[in-house]
């Protein structure tokens, strides 16, 4: 994962909070953090169904689904030995992005009523912890992220889905399915963003996560040969496919 470091004078920030709060506890108010998740294909926003993109070998492709889980999102202030849990799990699902404007806007998740202060890290998991992956949809109320993406026949949840169609013979008809469903305990990846985040009243802050699907499907000049039927679909059966795609997803995710 690419980390973007912003070195701010934490001592100055601490002094800022001291000066602002003074001795009046009423002025110590909670704040909010917005996380925005975007997806693109190269330089273009990732639009589902009708938009045509070019696979690394030149094949025209369309996409109809991209989603993945993030879990245990936590703000961390190591110097104060303080942690604030934002969310146990979120399903980031781009399936309903049918135009460039909505795709460019991305998925917004706002966490309100956060304890004011300076947090040096945002820690989260890509995928699900073994504990979460060991649960099942019946453990949750309707609308919970973990009521979806469950493999009843396998070993838990699908951590990520990539689905699309290709025009392999160039006849203008997209009738070749591309389906990758990825999920297994050992794929869970813990990530930490090292960036001072100042939570304060009336000053919401934002972090944007950006995933380039083109770079998921092509890394360092390597890509799956989708002219071979065995490479167009995988349900976490072939490690050469699902581990490679998962590592690409983790390494391609950027924070802006």
C-alpha positions in Angstrom: 0.0 0.0 0.0 1.2 3.5 -0.8 1.4 5.7 2.2 1.2 9.5 2.0 3.0 11.1 4.9 2.2 14.6 6.1 4.5 15.8 8.8 2.8 18.3 11.0 4.2 19.8 14.2 2.3 17.8 16.7 3.5 20.0 19.6 2.0 23.0 17.9 -1.2 21.2 17.4 -1.3 20.2 21.1 -0.7 23.8 22.0 -3.5 24.8 19.6 -6.0 22.6 21.4 -4.9 23.8 24.8 -5.3 27.4 23.7 -8.7 26.7 22.2 -10.2 24.7 25.1 -8.8 26.7 28.0 -10.5 25.8 31.2 -14.0 25.7 29.8 -15.1 22.1 29.4 -18.1 23.2 27.3 -15.7 24.2 24.5 -14.3 20.7 24.3 -16.6 19.2 21.6 -16.5 16.2 19.4 -15.8 16.2 15.7 -16.3 14.1 12.5 -14.2 12.2 9.9 -15.4 11.4 6.4 -13.9 8.5 4.5 -14.4 8.5 0.8 -13.8 5.4 -1.3 -13.3 5.8 -5.1 -12.5 3.4 -7.9 -11.1 4.0 -11.3 -9.7 2.2 -14.3 -6.5 4.0 -15.2 -7.3 7.7 -15.5 -11.1 7.2 -15.8 -13.7 6.8 -13.0 -14.9 3.2 -12.8 -18.5 3.1 -14.3 -20.5 0.0 -14.3 -22.3 -1.9 -17.1 -22.0 0.3 -20.2 -18.6 1.9 -20.1 -16.0 0.1 -22.2 -12.4 -0.2 -20.9 -9.4 -1.9 -22.4 -7.9 -5.0 -20.7 -4.0 -5.0 -20.7 -4.0 -7.3 -23.8 -6.2 -5.0 -25.7 -9.5 -6.8 -25.2 -12.6 -4.6 -24.7 -14.1 -5.2 -21.2 -17.0 -3.9 -19.2 -17.5 -4.3 -15.4 -20.6 -4.9 -13.5 -19.4 -5.4 -9.9 -16.5 -4.4 -7.7 -16.7 -4.6 -3.9 -14.5 -5.4 -0.9 -14.6 -5.4 2.9 -12.7 -3.1 5.2 -12.8 -3.9 8.9 -11.7 -2.8 12.4 -11.3 0.9 11.3 -9.7 2.6 14.3 -8.2 6.0 15.0 -5.0 5.7 17.1 -3.1 8.2 19.2 -0.1 6.1 20.3 1.5 8.8 22.5 -1.7 9.0 24.6 -2.4 5.2 24.4 -5.8 6.0 23.1 -7.9 4.4 20.4 -11.3 5.3 18.9 -13.1 2.5 17.0 -14.9 3.9 13.9 -16.5 0.8 12.6 -16.2 -3.0 13.0 -16.8 -3.6 9.3 -17.8 -1.8 6.0 -18.7 -3.2 2.6 -17.4 -0.9 -0.1 -19.6 -1.6 -3.1 -19.3 0.2 -6.4 -22.1 -1.8 -8.1 -24.5 1.2 -8.5 -22.1 3.6 -10.1 -23.7 3.9 -13.6 -22.2 7.3 -14.6 -19.0 9.2 -14.3 -20.3 11.8 -11.9 -21.4 9.3 -9.3 -18.2 7.3 -9.8 -16.1 10.3 -9.3 -18.0 11.3 -6.1 -17.3 7.9 -4.7 -18.7 6.3 -1.5 -18.9 8.5 1.5 -19.0 7.2 5.1 -19.1 9.8 7.8 -18.2 9.1 11.4 -19.6 11.7 13.8 -19.3 12.3 17.5 -15.6 11.5 17.6 -13.5 12.5 20.6 -11.6 15.7 19.8 -7.8 15.4 19.6 -4.9 14.6 17.3 -4.7 11.0 16.1 -1.4 9.9 14.4 -2.8 6.8 12.7 -5.8 5.3 11.0 -5.6 1.5 11.3 -7.9 -0.9 9.4 -8.0 -4.3 7.9 -8.4 -5.1 4.3 -10.8 -8.1 4.3 -12.2 -9.7 7.4 -10.5 -10.9 10.5 -10.8 -14.7 11.2 -13.2 -13.8 14.0 -15.6 -11.9 11.7 -15.1 -14.4 8.9 -16.2 -17.1 11.3 -19.7 -15.5 11.7 -22.6 -15.9 9.4 -25.5 -13.6 8.1 -27.9 -14.9 10.7 -25.8 -13.3 13.4 -26.7 -9.8 12.1 -29.7 -7.6 11.6 -30.9 -6.7 8.1 -28.8 -4.1 6.4 -25.6 -5.1 8.2 -22.6 -5.4 5.9 -22.1 -9.0 6.9 -25.6 -10.1 5.7 -24.1 -10.1 2.2 -21.3 -11.8 0.3 -21.5 -15.1 2.3 -20.3 -18.4 0.9 -22.7 -21.0 2.4 -20.7 -23.8 0.8 -17.2 -22.5 1.6 -15.3 -21.0 4.5 -16.9 -17.7 5.3 -17.3 -14.5 3.3 -16.1 -13.3 0.0 -13.7 -10.5 0.9 -13.7 -9.0 -2.6 -15.6 -9.5 -5.9 -14.6 -8.4 -9.4 -17.1 -9.2 -12.1 -17.3 -8.1 -15.7 -17.7 -9.2 -19.3 -15.2 -9.3 -22.2 -15.4 -9.2 -26.0 -12.7 -11.8 -26.6 -13.5 -12.3 -30.3 -13.9 -8.6 -31.1 -17.4 -8.9 -32.5 -18.8 -6.2 -30.4 -20.7 -8.6 -28.1 -19.6 -8.8 -24.5 -20.4 -12.4 -23.9 -17.3 -13.7 -22.0 -17.7 -13.6 -18.3 -14.9 -12.5 -15.9 -15.5 -13.5 -12.3 -13.1 -13.4 -9.4 -14.4 -14.0 -5.9 -11.7 -13.8 -3.3 -11.9 -14.7 0.4 -9.9 -16.7 3.0 -8.7 -16.2 6.5 -5.1 -16.0 5.5 -5.7 -13.1 3.1 -6.7 -10.6 5.8 -4.3 -7.8 5.8 -3.8 -5.2 8.5 -2.9 -1.7 7.3 -1.9 1.5 9.0 -2.0 5.0 7.6 0.6 7.2 9.2 -1.0 10.7 9.0 -1.9 13.2 11.8 -5.7 13.6 11.8 -7.0 16.5 13.8 -10.5 15.9 15.1 -12.2 19.1 16.3 -15.6 20.8 16.4 -17.0 22.4 13.2 -14.0 21.3 11.1 -14.8 17.9 9.5 -11.8 16.3 7.9 -11.7 13.9 4.9 -9.6 11.0 3.7 -10.0 9.6 0.2 -9.2 6.0 -0.7 -8.5 5.3 -4.3 -8.4 1.9 -6.0 -7.3 1.5 -9.6 -8.8 -1.6 -11.0 -6.5 -1.5 -14.0 -3.6 -1.9 -11.7 -5.3 -4.7 -9.9 -5.6 -6.6 -13.2 -2.1 -5.6 -14.3 1.0 -5.2 -12.2 4.6 -4.7 -13.5 3.5 -5.7 -17.0 2.0 -9.0 -15.8 -1.7 -9.9 -16.3 -3.9 -12.9 -16.5 -4.4 -14.3 -20.0 -8.2 -14.2 -20.2 -8.1 -15.9 -23.6 -7.6 -19.0 -21.5 -11.0 -20.0 -19.9 -9.2 -21.2 -16.7 -8.1 -17.6 -16.1 -11.4 -15.9 -16.5 -13.1 -17.2 -13.3 -11.8 -18.1 -9.9 -13.6 -18.6 -6.5 -10.5 -18.7 -4.3 -9.5 -22.1 -5.9 -6.3 -21.2 -7.7 -3.7 -19.4 -5.5 -1.9 -18.2 -8.6 -5.0 -16.1 -9.4 -6.6 -15.1 -6.2 -3.5 -14.4 -4.2 -2.0 -12.3 -7.0 -5.3 -10.3 -7.4 -5.5 -9.8 -3.6 -2.0 -8.6 -3.3 -2.6 -6.2 -6.2 -5.7 -4.8 -4.5 -3.8 -4.2 -1.3 -0.8 -2.6 -3.0 -2.9 -0.5 -5.4 -5.0 1.1 -2.7 -3.9 4.7 -2.2 -4.9 7.3 0.4 -5.1 10.9 -0.7 
